[in-house]
Amino acid sequence: MKALIYDALMAPLGWMGLTQARQRLVAGVHGRVLEVGTGTGLALPGYPQDVDSITALDIDPESLMRARQRRPGVGIVLGNVQQLPFRDRSFDFVISSLVFCSVDEPALGLSEIHRVLRLGGELRMLEHVRAPSPRLARLQDRVTPLWSRMTGGCRLNRDTFSLVQAAGFDVTRRAQLLDGLAEELTAVRVKK
C-alpha cells in the first residue's frame, strides 16, 4: 500500500519534470549499474536497453516488488546504502535519485558507493539540496525538522555537493534546478 501511495504522490512531480530529470540521469549508462534507493523503480524504465546489468537496492521490500514489475530482469537487493553487500569496484555506474536526503549517515553511504565503484566509474545523483540563497536556506532550516518527521527522515537542507567531494569523488557536472533547491551531480571515482 505504501508503494502505491508513493507512486501516486510522485506522479504530479513526474509531469512537472522529474521524469525527464530521471531520464537524463540514466542516459548513456553502460556496463554494470547499481541504483541505490530504487524505491518503486520509477527510473528503471528509462535505462538503456543494452546495459550489461542493473542492480536495484532499497530498504523497503514492498517497493522493490513494484520495481521488479517496472523492469523485468533487474537484480533486486534488499539492503542499505550505508552497508552495501557488494565487492569493491563491482560497478561502472551508481545512480541515486532523491535518496540522500533521507540517508541517516550520508558520508558513510557515499563512502560505500566510492568503494563499490571502479576507478573512473561515475556516480550520478538527482537530489534536493540546501539552496544557495541565504533566504531559501533559512526557510529550509526552519521547515526541515517538521518535514523530516512527516516524510520518514527527508532533510531538505543537505549540502550534498560537499559530501560527495569529501567522499573522494571529482564532481564533473553540477546543474542546479529550481533556484538551487535541487541538483543533478555527476562525480567520478578518481582516488583509490
Rosetta blueprint (number, residue, H / E / L):
1 M L
2 K H
3 A H
4 L H
5 I H
6 Y H
7 D H
8 A H
9 L H
10 M H
11 A H
12 P H
13 L H
14 G H
15 W H
16 M H
17 G H
18 L H
19 T H
20 Q H
21 A H
22 R H
23 Q H
24 R H
25 L H
26 V H
27 A L
28 G L
29 V L
30 H L
31 G L
32 R E
33 V E
34 L E
35 E E
36 V E
37 G L
38 T L
39 G L
40 T L
41 G L
42 L L
43 A L
44 L H
45 P H
46 G H
47 Y L
48 P L
49 Q L
50 D L
51 V L
52 D L
53 S E
54 I E
55 T E
56 A E
57 L E
58 D E
59 I L
60 D L
61 P H
62 E H
63 S H
64 L H
65 M H
66 R H
67 A H
68 R H
69 Q H
70 R H
71 R L
72 P L
73 G L
74 V L
75 G E
76 I E
77 V E
78 L E
79 G L
80 N E
81 V L
82 Q L
83 Q E
84 L L
85 P L
86 F L
87 R L
88 D L
89 R L
90 S L
91 F E
92 D E
93 F E
94 V E
95 I E
96 S E
97 S E
98 L L
99 V L
100 F L
101 C L
102 S L
103 V L
104 D L
105 E L
106 P H
107 A H
108 L H
109 G H
110 L H
111 S H
112 E H
113 I H
114 H H
115 R H
116 V H
117 L E
118 R E
119 L E
120 G E
121 G E
122 E E
123 L E
124 R E
125 M E
126 L E
127 E E
128 H E
129 V L
130 R L
131 A L
132 P L
133 S L
134 P H
135 R H
136 L H
137 A H
138 R H
139 L H
140 Q H
141 D H
142 R H
143 V H
144 T H
145 P H
146 L H
147 W H
148 S H
149 R H
150 M H
151 T L
152 G L
153 G L
154 C L
155 R L
156 L L
157 N L
158 R L
159 D L
160 T H
161 F H
162 S H
163 L H
164 V H
165 Q H
166 A H
167 A L
168 G L
169 F E
170 D E
171 V E
172 T E
173 R E
174 R E
175 A E
176 Q E
177 L E
178 L H
179 D H
180 G H
181 L L
182 A E
183 E E
184 E E
185 L E
186 T E
187 A E
188 V E
189 R E
190 V L
191 K L
192 K L
